[in-house]
Amino acid sequence: MSTCTALIIPADLNEPARMESIDAGLDNLQTLVEGNIEAVSGDDWHFYLNEEGKIRGLDPNRRAALLVLEATGALFDVYCGNVVVLGETPDGDEGDVPEHLIDLAQQLFGLRETTP
């Protein structure tokens, strides 16, 4: 079990995106995305979402899509449901979300910092 700083982006636009210290274990990630997880990866980051989000009719996550588009220059899918963004350590373990994604998210849609 590892504790990491995550960027949590709810699909519901009425809920603020936030930075939060989380347990990055499978059970907690599944709780945060409300189901089995699917991973989407970038260079030094990845995010998790509900693997059945489209099938279950979860709301599209427009903020997560915007973040991916701005970070990578491409968008290959529609992401549905809540998204949890983490970083990657050099050995491939879960790590804190990279600063450049935090800065980008702040510029695009603002963030709220939560306290444990």
Backbone as a ProteinNet text record, in pm:
[ID]
protein_1_A
[PRIMARY]
MSTCTALIIPADLNEPARMESIDAGLDNLQTLVEGNIEAVSGDDWHFYLNEEGKIRGLDPNRRAALLVLEATGALFDVYCGNVVVLGETPDGDEGDVPEHLIDLAQQLFGLRETTP
[TERTIARY]
84.9	0	89.5	58.5	137.8	45	90.6	15	76.8	-8.1	37.4	-53	1.5	-79.4	-141.2	-274.4	-348.2	-427.3	-452.6	-545	-673.7	-780.9	-908.9	-999.9	-1049.8	-1133.6	-1270.5	-1370	-1504.4	-1564.1	-1646.6	-1715.7	-1821.5	-1881	-1983	-1915.5	-1949.9	-1887.1	-1921.6	-2021.8	-2056.7	-1965.1	-1890.3	-1794.7	-1656.6	-1585.1	-1453.2	-1348	-1257.9	-1138.2	-1053.9	-980.1	-907	-778.8	-687.6	-566.5	-593.8	-552.8	-580.4	-473.4	-435.1	-344.7	-429.8	-397.9	-480.1	-394.7	-459.6	-401.6	-417.4	-307.3	-310.3	-327.1	-379.3	-406	-529.3	-539.3	-646.1	-784.9	-808.1	-941.4	-984	-894.4	-929.2	-950.6	-865.4	-884	-1019.8	-1058.4	-1189	-1302.7	-1284.3	-1385.2	-1397.6	-1285.1	-1286	-1349.4	-1331.2	-1389.3	-1520.6	-1562.5	-1690.7	-1700.1	-1593.9	-1596	-1456.5	-1450	-1320.3	-1248	-1114.9	-1036.4	-980.3	-965.7	-895.7	-790.7	-673.3	-565	-543	-514.2	-472.8	-338.4	-236.9	-101.2	-47.4	34.4	112.9	259.7	345.8	489.8	528.2	490	528.1	406.5	292.3	166.8	72.5	-31.8	-139.8	-263.6	-377.4	-496.7	-584.3	-669	-762.1	-904.2	-986.4	-1128	-1203.3	-1334.1	-1417.5	-1414.6	-1373.2	-1359.5	-1493.4	-1603.7	-1735.4	-1811.9	-1739.5	-1803.1	-1896.6	-1854.5	-1940.1	-2060.7	-2036.6	-2143.7	-2249.3	-2204.5	-2296.4	-2359.9	-2320.1	-2378.2	-2331.9	-2208.3	-2154.6	-2130.8	-2138.4	-2117.8	-1978	-1965.3	-1831.7	-1753.3	-1624.2	-1539.5	-1467.5	-1531.7	-1480.2	-1349.4	-1336.8	-1212.3	-1094.7	-1115.7	-1007.3	-968.2	-1067.9	-1038.6	-958.6	-996.8	-924.5	-780.8	-762.3	-627.3	-541.3	-595	-520.8	-488.6	-585.7	-563.5	-453.4	-458.3	-357.1	-220	-217.1	-89.6	-22.4	-101.8	-44.1	-62.2	-156.7	-185.9	-278.6	-328.3	-417.4	-520.8	-634.6	-740.3	-791.3	-781.6	-813	-940.2	-1005.8	-1122.1	-1210.3	-1329.2	-1417.9	-1404.4	-1369.1	-1349.9	-1477	-1531.2	-1656.5	-1635.4	-1696.8	-1686.6	-1571.6	-1554.3	-1448.2	-1311.2	-1212.8	-1076.1	-981.6	-886	-781.4	-647.3	-576.8	-449	-334.7	-239.2	-120.5	4.1	118.1	244.9	302.7	419.5	489.2	630.3	674.5	813	900.1	1032.1	1120	1106.7	1068.7	1054.1	910.4	823.3	689.3	582.4	616.4	517	433.9	324.9	242.5	324.7	306.5	376.3	286.4	337.5	262.9	239.5	123.9	93.4	201.6	253.4	360.5	315.3	407.6	379.5	326.9	380.1	335.2	187	134.7	-8.3	-90.3	-37	-105.4	-117	-7	-7.8	-106.2	-106.2	-196.1	-341.8	-371.8	-508.5	-552.8	-463.1	-495.6	-530.5	-453.8	-479.8	-610.7	-639.7	-756.2	-888.2	-888.8	-1016.8	-1007.7	-892.1	-878.7	-880.6	-823.2	-814.6	-847.3	-893.4	-916.3	-822.7	-756.9	-667.6	-746.9	-741.3	-811.2	-710	-756.1	-669.6	-715.4	-619	-657.4	-743.1
-116.8	0	123.2	218.6	341	461.5	565.8	690.4	785.6	844.2	933.7	1056	1162.5	1279.4	1258.2	1262.4	1236.5	1359.8	1369.6	1466.9	1390.3	1430.2	1363.3	1456.5	1405.6	1485.2	1418	1469	1412.5	1440.9	1349.5	1371.2	1480	1490.1	1590.4	1727.9	1814.7	1947.1	2035.1	1996.1	2071.7	2037.4	1928.2	1889	1938.9	2003.9	2057	1947.2	1969.3	1884.7	1917.4	1816.8	1840	1758.9	1808.6	1737.1	1669.3	1542.7	1469.1	1363.3	1344.6	1236.3	1110.8	1006.9	886.4	761.2	656.1	522.4	477.8	450.1	415.6	265.9	194.9	52.4	28.7	-91.2	-126.9	-102.7	-146.5	-131.5	14.1	101.2	243	305.2	270.1	323	280.9	156.5	109.5	184.8	217	295.8	434.6	497	633.1	640.7	537.3	539.2	461.6	406.6	336.5	213.3	132.4	7.5	-39	-139.9	-190	-81.1	-81.8	26.6	-8.9	95.9	92	201.7	177.6	275.7	340.4	469.5	546.3	606.5	592	633.9	745.2	830.3	930.8	902.5	999.4	978	946.9	1032.8	1014.9	1013.8	981.6	981.8	876.8	850.7	764.8	800.2	765.2	784.4	661.8	652.5	540.8	593.3	513.3	541.7	410	417.6	298.6	233.1	106.2	38.4	17.4	25	9	141.1	251.3	382.8	411.6	378.1	402	308.5	181	81.1	116.7	163.6	197.3	334.9	407.6	539.2	647.1	632	736.9	862.8	977	1104.2	1111.8	1171.2	1194.9	1288.2	1263.7	1347.6	1447.2	1559.6	1661.7	1723.5	1741	1800	1705.1	1575.9	1478.8	1475.7	1480.4	1481	1605.2	1720.2	1844.2	1836.6	1780.7	1766.1	1676.9	1564.5	1473.5	1542.2	1609.9	1679.3	1784.1	1863.4	1967.4	1908.8	1799.6	1739.5	1662.2	1602.1	1514.1	1562.6	1652.6	1699.1	1605.9	1501.1	1405.3	1354.3	1316.1	1257.2	1135.6	1018.7	894.9	826.4	882.3	813.5	914.1	868.7	943.9	879.3	958.2	907.7	935	833.2	847	811.7	890.7	868.2	945.7	926.8	994.6	943.7	1031.9	999.7	1030.7	940.4	959	958.7	1072.4	1087.9	1072.1	986.7	963	975.3	980.4	977.4	837.3	824.2	696.3	714.6	623.4	625.4	563.3	582.3	523.6	371.3	305	159.4	115.7	211	177.8	172.7	206.3	207	334.9	335.7	456	565.7	688.3	802.3	924.5	1032.8	1158.4	1210	1271.3	1330.2	1434.4	1435.9	1530	1676.5	1761.7	1904.9	1967.5	1924.7	1987.2	1960.2	1845.3	1817.9	1896.9	1913.7	1996.8	2139.3	2193.4	2329.7	2341.9	2244.5	2247.2	2239.1	2150.7	2138.4	2268.6	2330.5	2457.6	2563.5	2570.1	2667	2637.8	2511.4	2474.3	2482.1	2433.7	2428.9	2452.2	2491.2	2520.6	2393.7	2401.9	2287.4	2329.6	2234.5	2254.2	2158.9	2208.7	2124.4	2073.2	1942.1	1885.9	1850.7	1851.5	1812.8	1676.9	1594.6	1461.2	1462.4
0	0	0	-88.7	-92.1	-91	-25	-19.4	-120	-204.2	-310	-315.6	-369.2	-398.6	-535.2	-539.8	-662.7	-703.5	-832.4	-888	-914.3	-849.4	-866.3	-944.2	-1058.3	-1146.8	-1158	-1084.1	-1096.3	-1234.6	-1282.6	-1409.4	-1394.6	-1277.6	-1250.5	-1243.3	-1337	-1343.1	-1223.5	-1145.8	-1025	-907.7	-918.7	-815.4	-856	-764.4	-801.5	-818.1	-911.7	-920.5	-798.6	-750.4	-626.1	-619.3	-537.3	-502.3	-369.5	-358.5	-235.8	-214	-90.2	-54.2	-39	-117.4	-116.9	-97.9	-56.2	-59.4	-204.7	-272	-414	-438.3	-339.7	-355.5	-442	-496.1	-588.2	-528.8	-406.9	-347.6	-341	-299.5	-288.9	-426.9	-523.2	-659.2	-714.8	-690.1	-736.8	-667.3	-541.7	-470.4	-531.8	-560.4	-614.8	-753.7	-835.7	-971	-978.4	-865.6	-853.3	-942.1	-942.2	-1017.3	-1051.9	-1137.7	-1183.2	-1260	-1247.4	-1306.2	-1443.3	-1521.8	-1650.1	-1642.6	-1699.1	-1693.7	-1829.7	-1826.8	-1944.3	-1907.1	-1994.7	-1959	-2047.1	-1984	-2053	-2024.8	-2048.2	-2030.1	-1885.8	-1793.9	-1653.6	-1561.9	-1618.1	-1543.4	-1601	-1526.9	-1573.5	-1493.7	-1548.3	-1467.9	-1475.7	-1374.1	-1364	-1376.4	-1442.3	-1452.7	-1451.6	-1445.9	-1443.8	-1581.6	-1587.1	-1716.5	-1786.5	-1713.8	-1773.7	-1778.5	-1770.7	-1764.7	-1880.5	-2000	-2117.3	-2116.7	-2087.4	-2086.7	-1981.4	-1865.3	-1756.7	-1773	-1876	-1901.8	-1806.1	-1752.6	-1666.1	-1748.9	-1683.1	-1752	-1811.9	-1931.4	-1987.5	-1895.2	-1884.7	-1801.3	-1892.5	-1913.4	-2006	-1957	-1825.9	-1773.9	-1791.9	-1769.5	-1790.4	-1937.6	-2026.3	-2169.6	-2208.7	-2155.5	-2183.9	-2133.7	-2014.8	-1959.2	-2048.9	-2092.5	-2181	-2312.7	-2370.6	-2498	-2486.2	-2381.1	-2362.2	-2328.2	-2252.8	-2211.1	-2322.8	-2412.1	-2513.7	-2657.1	-2678.9	-2814.2	-2889.7	-2824.5	-2890.8	-2791.5	-2845.2	-2764.6	-2840.1	-2778	-2847	-2800.3	-2697.4	-2642.4	-2570.2	-2534.2	-2446.9	-2309.6	-2209.8	-2075.4	-1995.8	-1933.4	-1858.7	-1712.3	-1626.3	-1482.7	-1421.4	-1291.9	-1217.8	-1259.7	-1253.2	-1293.1	-1177.3	-1155.1	-1053.6	-1126.5	-1121	-1191.1	-1091.2	-1126.1	-1044.1	-1130.9	-1066.1	-1136.3	-1130.9	-1190.8	-1192.6	-1141.8	-1057.6	-1011.9	-1120.4	-1114.1	-1215.9	-1228.2	-1119.3	-1127.6	-1158.1	-1196	-1241.2	-1134.5	-1010.4	-903.6	-909.6	-831.6	-820.2	-753.8	-801.8	-744.7	-743.2	-687.5	-684.2	-825.5	-846.3	-976.4	-1008.2	-1130.9	-1165.8	-1157.6	-1117.5	-1103.3	-1231.9	-1347.4	-1472.3	-1498.2	-1454.6	-1469.8	-1367.9	-1248.4	-1148.4	-1200.5	-1251.7	-1306.3	-1422.3	-1511.3	-1626.1	-1581.4	-1488.3	-1437	-1370.2	-1295.7	-1230.4	-1334.3	-1441.5	-1547.5	-1620.5	-1645.1	-1725.1	-1649	-1524.4	-1454.4	-1304.4	-1254.7	-1112.4	-1028.3	-912	-821.3	-680.8	-605.5	-463.2	-390.7	-287.5	-206.6	-87.2	-65.4	49.9	156.6	278.7	390.4	440.3	483.4	528.6	652.7
[MASK]
++++++++++++++++++++++++++++++++++++++++++++++++++++++++++++++++++++++++++++++++++++++++++++++++++++++++++++++++++++

